[in-house]
Amino acid sequence: MFKTFINAFKIKEIRDRVLFTLACVLIVRLGSLIPAPGISQGLFKQWIEANQLSLGFLDTLTGGSFSQMAIFALNISPYINASIIMQLLTIAIPKLEEMSKDGEDGREKINAISRYLTIGLALLEGGAMAISFGNSGYTISGGSTFRELAMIVLAFTAGTAFLMWLGERITQKGVGNGISVILLINIVARLPQDVNTLIQRFVTGASDVIRGIIAAIVILVIIVLMVVLIVLLQDAERRIPVQYAKKIQGRKMVGGQASSIPLKVNTSGVIPVIFAMSLMQFPVIISSFFGVSGSKTGTVWQKILYLLSQQYWFRTGDGEFKYTFGVLIYIALIIFFAYFYTAVTFNPIEIANNLKKQSGFIPGIRPGKPTSDYLTDILNKIVFIGAISLSVVAIIPIFFTGIFNVQVSFAATSIIIVVGVILETMKQIESMMAVRHYTGFLDK
């Protein structure tokens, strides 16, 4: 990987793309430090410290912008939500499905709709936050004047719109998917703080040097193990063999070649974990805005919030371990969303029909409905394996967080995103180098 990156810098075109991407990344980090107008940073900091545990995942996705109440506080979250909504609507609405199949023009129209939907969601989220801050007295004036609220909403919306535009520029003129790169740098920006927390808690805070060394080795092994598991999970696939029948075109016999259909074990990527975590954290975050937090001795609703909050799972204190039942809900949601998202993005009937049109078939399976049934059966099995593996990877950091009572923002979701984006970006760089190599060879 490092050799590929070094070789890429020797090629001017790729070097310019990499430098452009790095410049955009610098802009993202600088924007994360610019305070949003109209918000009292001191009062909000007091509030965020009291609710940091429930907002850690949100703050990770925004690269710390949310806790800083910067102009990039919403970051690209509205764009991600808009993209997911458009994917679901494309399946549900025939007009959008037809548009998605209409080549480059259709995709550009869907992208345009996604941009407008992103702005709408940013206005909605920014408005809700501004009103909540105004009612809670977190604005500079301590109230909720229209001018102040309007400034807050416009600042958050403009920040999201700028990041969306910057992400598209990275995709066009840089390397990798722009939105994924921005998400990657947001997560990476939080890693030094989290590593420092672990070192202070287990290494420098150990009772003796031997315990500190052992703790450092254990932390390193866990992180390396998770990265290895995620790489294996991301690359694992089941290849279905496909044979194409020979046919005569003109005076030539064509076809007869063998191919395969690659079915990824983790077909839905990190989406099930994000959906499951977001669904469980949504009531916790909303309740925190109204001053209600989880408690094992409070009302029924506070106990439910305590159950849904993953920072309370696997704790071994008096009467606390029973709230680890929430992890079963978490696993069930991951499995559900893994099947749901796979059903939305993968259509066995369409693949079976395309194979039939191209005179292709799976050896031992008849074309048409038997092929789609066979693909569905195989897909259901590997999706279950992928969902269980994803659940294990997602629970490992939560388990150690609960057992050792240490809070860090990076979790399986963050590591999956980081590993996945890095692998895809390096593959794109390798592809660009290969194309340049073949072009240069043909020119010679």
N, C-alpha and C positions, 0 to 999 in steps of 0.2 A: 504493500500500500504506500509506504513512504518512498519507495523507489519510483513508483508511478508518479507520485506528486513531484518528485525532483525532476524526473524526465519531462514532465509537463511544462515546467518552468523554462526548459530549453527551447520550447516552441513559442514564438512570439504571439501568435493568435490565441493560444490557450493561456499563455502568461497574462495577456491583457484581460482575458475573461476572469481569471482568478483574482487579479488585482482589482478589477471592477467590483467583484463580489465582496472582497475584503473591505473596500471603501464603503459599500452599502451597509455592511455589517457594523462598521464604525459609526455610521450615521444612526443606525438603530439603537446602538448602545448610548450614544450621546442624547438622543431623544428620550431615552428612558430616565434621564437625570433632570430634565426640564420640568419644573413643577407646573401643574395645571392651574390656571387662574381661578380665583374665587374660593379656593379651599384653604382652610387653616391647617397647615401641615402639622403643627404641634398637637392640636386637638385630635386630628385624624390618627396621628402616630400612637397616641394613647389608646384609641379605639382598636387599631389594628393589632397592637400588642396583646390586647385582651382576647382577640379572636383569631390570632395567628394560626392556631392549630387547624381550624376548620377552613382557612383560606390559603393554606400552604400550597395546594395543587394549583389554584388559580394564580397565585403569585409566581409559581414556577413557570407556567405557560406564558406569563407576561414578562418574564425576566426581571422580576422585582419592581416593575413599573407600577403595579397595583399598590404595593405597600408604600412606595414613594409618592403615590398620587401624581404621577407624571402625565404628560399629555398623551403618552402611549399606554395609559392604564388599561384600556380595553384591548390594546394590541390587535392581533389578528383573530381573536376569538370569534367576533361576529362573522368574519369571512369563512372560517372553518364551519361554523353553524349554518351559514347560508349555503355552502357547498354541499353539506350533508342533506339539508332540506331539499335542494335542487335534485340531488341524486334520487331521493325518495319520490319526489313529485314526478320525475322523469318516468318512473315505473308506473305511477298511479294515473297520470294524465296522458292519454294517447297523443295529444297534440305535441307535447314536449318530447315524448318518445320518438315520434316521427321526426321532430326537429333534430334530435340527437343523432339520428341516422342519416341526416342530410349533409354529410361531409363536413368540410371546414366551415362553410357558412352557417350551418346549423349549430355547430359547437360554439362559434363566435356569438351567436344570438343567445345561447344558454349562458355563456360567460357574462354577457352584458346584463342579463336578468340577475345573475348571481351578484354582480357588482351593485345593482340597485337594491337588491335584498340585503346586502351587507350594510349599506348606508342606512336602510330602514331599521335594521336590528341595532346598529350602533346608536341611532337616535333614541330608540326605545330603551336600550340598556343605560345609555348616558342620562336620559331623562329620569329614569327610575332612581338611579344613583344620586343625581342632583337633588331631587325632591327629598330623598331619604336623608342626605347630608344637611339640607336646609332645615328639615323638621328636627334633626338631632343637634343642630347648632354647630355643625362642623365647617360652616362657611366663614369667610373672613368677617362678615358683618354680624354673624351669629344668628342670622335669620334666613328667610327665603325670598329675597327680592327677585323680581322677574329678570332684571339685567344680570344679576349674579348667576342665577340658574341657567340663563341662556348662554353665558360665557362658558360655563362648565360643560354643558351639552355640546356646544360647537367645538370646544377644544378636544373632547374625547372623540367626537365623530371625525374631525379633521385628522386626528392622529391615526385612527383606523384607516381612513381613506388614503392617507399618505403611505402607510405601510403596505396596503393592498397594491397601490401603484408601484411602490418600490419592489415588491415581490415579483410583479410582472416584468419589471425591467431586469431583475436578476435572471429570471427564466430566459429572457430574450438575449441579453448581452453578457450574462455571467455563466456560472456553472451550477448545475443542479436545479431543482425546483425552488423558485424564489420563496414561496410561502413556507416550505419545509425548512429552508435554510434559516429563515427568520425564527421559526419555532426552535430550531436546533440551537442557535446562538442564545436565545432566551434561557433555555434550559442549562446550557453550558455556563452561562454567566452566574448561575446560582451554585454551581458545583464547588468553587473554592470556599464559600461560606459554609456549605454543608460538610465538606471534608474537615474544615477547621473545627466545626462543632464536634465531629466524631473524635478528632485528635485530642481536643481538650477534655472530652468526657471520658475517654477510655485509655489514652496513651499518657498525656501529661498529667491527667488526674488520677492515674493508677497509684496504688499504695506503694509499689516498689517498681524497680526498673524491669525485672523479669516479667511481671504482669503487663507492663506497658508494651514490651516487645511482643508478647504473645497476642495482646489485643490488636496491635498493628498488623501482625501476620494474618489474624483471623479476618479483620476488615478487608485486607487486600485479597484474600482468598475468596471471600464472599462476592466482592465486586467482580473479580475475574471470572468466577463461576457463573455469575448472572450474565455477563457479556457473552461467554461461550455458549450458554444455553440459548440465549436470544439469537445469536448468529446461526446456530443449528436449526432453531425453530423457523427463522426467516427464510433459510435456504432449502429446508426440507420440502420435498414434493413427491407426488405419486404420478408416474408417467404411464398413461394408457396407450398401448401400441395401436397404431392406425395403419391400415394397408389400403393403397389406392389401386383400383382395377385398371388394367391396361385397356386403352381404346385407340382407335385409328383416327388421326386427324390428317386429312389429305392423303399423302402416301406414306406417312410415318406412323409408327406405333409409339404412343406416348403413355405416360403413367406407369403404374406398377411399382412406384417407390414406396418405401416404408417411412412412417413418421410417428409422432406421438403427441398426445395431449397432456401437457404438464398441469397437474392439479396441486396447487400449493397446500401444504398441511395447514398453514396459518393463512387461510384465504382472505380473511378480513383485517389482517394486520393488527394495529393497536386500537382500532375502532371499538371493539367490544369492551375493552378496559376503560376507555374514555367515557363511553356511554354509561357503563355500569357505575363508575365512580361519580360522574356528573349527576346521575339520577339519585344516588344515595346522598350526595353532598348538597343537592339543591335545597331540600327543606332545612338543612343545618345552616346554610349560608343565609337564606331568607329569614329564618328565625333570629339569627345573630343581629340582623339589621334592626330588629324590634327589641333587642336586648334580652332575648330568650336563648339560653344555652343548655346543652345536655347535662343531665344530673341523674345519678343513680338513686338519689333520695328525694327527688322533686316530684312534680306532677307526672301523669301518664305520658303526656307529650314530651316532657323533658327526658323521661326514661327512653322513649323511642328515639329521640335525638342522640342520646348516649349510645344506644344500640347501633345507630347508623354511622356514627363517627369512628373511622378506622383507627384513630389514635388511641382508642380505649380497648382495642382487641388484643387478646393474648396477654393481658395484664394478670399477674398472679396475686394481686392484693386481695384483701378480705371481701368476698362476694363479687369480685369484678370479673372473674373468668367466665361467668355465665353470659356476659354481654358479648363474648366472642362468637355467640350464635349469629351475629351480624355477618360474619365471614361466609356463612352458608348462603345467605341472601346474595352476597357479593358474587360468589361462584356461580349461583343459579342465573344471575343477570348476565354474567360474562358468557355463559353457555348459550343463553337465549339470544343475545345480540350477535353472537358468532354465527348462529344459524340464520337469524333474521337478515343480517347484512350480506351473508353469502347468497341467500335466496334472492336478494335484491340485485346483486351485481353479477351473478352467474346463472345463466339460463341453459340447462341441459337440453331442452327441447330445441332451442335455436341451434345449438352446436350439432345435435343429431341431424337436423334438417340440412344444415350446411354440408355435413359429411356426405349425406345422401345425394345432394346436388353435385358434389365434386367426385362422385363415384368412390367415396371412401367408406371404409367399414372397420369395425373393431373385430379382430379374429375371434370366431366362435360366437359372435353376437350379430343377430339380424339387424339390418338398417331400420330406421324409423323409431317407433315407440320402444321396442326392446333396447335400443341403444340409449335412448334418453333415460329409461328406467335403470339401466345398468350404471350410467354415469351418476344418476341421483343416489343410488345405493352406495357407490364408492365414495361419493362426496359426503354423504351423511356420516360415514364411518371416519373419514379423515378429518372432517370438521370437528367431530367430537374429540378426537385425539388432540387436535390443535387447540381446542378450547380448554381442555384439561391441562395441557402443557402451559398454555398462556396463564391459566389460573394459578398454577404452581409458581411460575415466575413472578406473578403479581403479588403473591402472598409472602414470598421469602422476605422482602424488606419489611413488610408489615409485621411479620412474626418477630423479627429481631428488634424492631422498634418497640413492640409491646413488652417483650421479655426483658430488655435492657433499659426501657423507659428513656429513650433518646429520640428527639424530634429532628428529622431532616426533611427537606422538601423533595429530594430526588427519590423516585421509586421506580418500580418496574416500567410504568408508563413512560417515564422520562428516558430510561435507558433504552427501551425499545425504539423510541423515536430517534434518539441520538445514533444508535447503531444502524438503524434502517436508513436514515438520511445519509450518513457517511458512506455506507455501502453503495447506495444508489448513485451518489455524487461521484465516487471513485469509478464506478462502472461507466458513467457518462464520460468522464475524462479519458478512460481507457478506450472507449468507443471513438472519441474525437481523435485520439492519437492514431488509432488503427486506420480511420478514414484518411487522415493526412498521409500516413505511410503508403497506403495503396495508391492515393492520388499522385504522390511524388514518384512512385515506381512506374505508373502508367505514363507520366509526363516524360520520364527518362526514356 
